Amino acid sequence: MALLSGQDLQALGLTLRLAGVVTLLLLVIGMPLAWWLAHTASRWRRPAAAVVALPLVLPPTVLGFYLLLLLGPEGPVGRAIAALGLTALPFTFQGLVVASMLYSLPFVVQPLHNAFESIGARPLEVASCLGARPLDRFFTVALPLAWPGVVTAAVLGFAHTVGEFGVVLMIGGNIPGQTRVLSMRIYDHVQAGEYHQANVLSLCLLVVSFAALLAMSLLRPRRYVRD
Amino acid sequence: MTESLHGLDAKLALRRGALVLDVDMALPARGITALFGPSGAGKSTCLRAIAGLEQDSTGRVSFGHDLWQDSARRVFVPPHKRRLGYVFQEPSLLPHLSVGGNIDYGFRRAGRPAHLDREGMIDRFGLRTLLDRRVGALSGGERQRVSMVRALLSDPALLLFDEPLSALDATARVDLLGCLERLHGTLQVPMLYVSHNIDEVVRLADHIVLLEGGHVVAQGNPQDTLTRLDLPPAMGEALGTVIEGTVRGIDTHDQLIELEFQGGTLWLPHHEERMGQSVRCRIAARDVVLSRERQVSTSVLNQVACRIVAMADAGASSQCLVRLDASGSPLLARITRRSWHDLGLSPGDEVWAQVKAVALGA
């Protein structure tokens, strides 16, 4: 008997694909958001930060439930999507991506926010006085200096998406190749009394998580000396 | 305006905690202008506001024919469009770049202008062997030299130096002050130099702006400004006169030089001065003691015959300032008011000024 069945491999592949897509999209969205949180003087900063952090304390099932209502055919977002002639999001891979992004948002935004904040104003002022435009400053000064935070954000976002269960259960269901991710598959195996398969898959998750954390510490450069 | 060249005109107001900055200054279009004042006078904040780093400042700033800020017309040119060469008090090098990377950051963005001598500048500031180093491995003096070259190579129209020497140890400070003095002669653009060290100011500045409590209390050329009797007490330590003289004799046995100036001669410690060389030095008001007669048994080497021109209260109740004339050279003495009365001094009297210390400049 093979160590992993075809279905198990499919679930593993789907999980990695989901986590990869979600991490990438979250970095793209999270960076401007974290930048704004770190630099704005707006009175909306604290409420916005609280909303971003909400998934940290919210039970995943609650988040998934609300998303189901929101994205479902009767929900406002669901209706808008239907009006645009697109397929409904619940129980699709795309729906899973949207839900996972919300669920993992704080794990990406908070490390980025901290990293941008710890740079301080001075390096950006220096770059500004040396003739660097705002976008130039971001890519040549802020991003390199925040790099350890970017790595942390990516790893945490990835690992957290790999491990989610409740949200998937609510909005994704358990469709092979579409929404049946690793954690669902483990659940199935345990339900069916297939402890050996559950064990192998769990070990896979354990290894992925360990590898992610190891990669994080290896990719982090030494801290820069400041004057 | 009589001058065809416009320098910096800044009229700025800003509140920062306890500091209320409200300045109005007009600076010449060339040379070094020192922004001098005690700690907490608002010098750095003023410099930052001129650079456009304090976005909540209000007022009007223009440089040459360019308008940088006009709050009334909602004009605010961001720092990266002002062509500044800013050197911060802490070197503030970009830690993720090498020394060379730091130096070229502004140079590249200025389009590697051909009129800037990158290689020459690197050699003049002794950075040739450091180019590939990480900035974390540099000493404080080396960092500040990198920071200065970086600013100079960004093709600035105006240099803003914020106490660049104050965080350095004595050796590095002397070293860099020398660099700056040599730079002074070849400088094509004006520089605003913030300092609370009067010796630096005297050695570098062509023009001086005195700042206290967020206000400009005086501005003009250093010689006239620093001999004014009406300055606030916080400026007392800075008061003094600059003397220019020629080396007329060198006593190699005692390691002294004889400096001849308009008002007489001074014996000063010998360093590297040659015969005939002209030397600038500064005599602080607090280092001048007055006596009716020439002292004979005293360790004070330098005594200059003077006439009293005027006396003014130096602010601190026990002290007063006396302006002296040493055959055409002005001198200032800060003495206690009791001494003034005990000696029965009054303007027009002949006295001897005993000079306790002289700060040598270039």
Contacts between the chains, C-beta under 8 A, distances in Angstrom:
chain1	res1	chain2	res2	distance
A	122	B	88	7.1
A	122	B	90	7.9
A	122	B	92	5.2
A	123	B	92	7.1
A	123	B	94	5.8
A	123	B	95	7.7
A	125	B	53	5.6
A	125	B	79	7.3
A	125	B	86	7.8
A	125	B	88	8.0
A	125	B	92	7.9
A	126	B	86	7.4
A	126	B	88	7.2
A	126	B	92	5.1
A	126	B	94	6.5
A	127	B	80	7.9
A	127	B	94	7.2
A	127	B	105	7.1
A	128	B	53	7.6
A	128	B	78	7.0
A	128	B	79	4.4
A	128	B	80	4.8
A	129	B	51	6.3
A	129	B	53	7.8
A	129	B	79	5.3
A	129	B	80	7.4
A	129	B	84	4.8
A	129	B	85	7.5
A	129	B	86	3.9
A	129	B	106	8.0
A	129	B	151	7.7
A	129	B	154	7.7
A	129	B	160	7.9
A	130	B	80	7.8
A	130	B	105	5.3
A	130	B	106	3.4
A	130	B	109	6.3
A	130	B	150	6.9
A	130	B	151	7.7
A	130	B	154	4.9
A	131	B	80	5.2
A	131	B	83	7.2
A	131	B	106	5.7
A	131	B	109	4.1
A	131	B	110	6.0
A	131	B	154	5.9
A	132	B	80	5.8
A	132	B	105	7.5
A	132	B	109	6.0
A	133	B	80	5.8
A	134	B	80	8.0
A	136	B	109	7.6
A	137	B	80	8.0
A	140	B	105	7.7
A	141	B	94	6.2
A	141	B	96	7.9
A	144	B	96	4.4
A	145	B	95	7.1
A	145	B	96	5.8
A	147	B	96	8.0
A	224	B	95	3.5
A	224	B	96	6.2
A	224	B	136	6.6
A	225	B	95	6.4
A	225	B	135	7.6
A	225	B	136	3.4
A	226	B	95	6.4
A	227	B	90	5.1
A	227	B	91	5.4
A	227	B	92	6.9
A	227	B	93	7.0
A	227	B	140	7.6
A	227	B	143	6.0
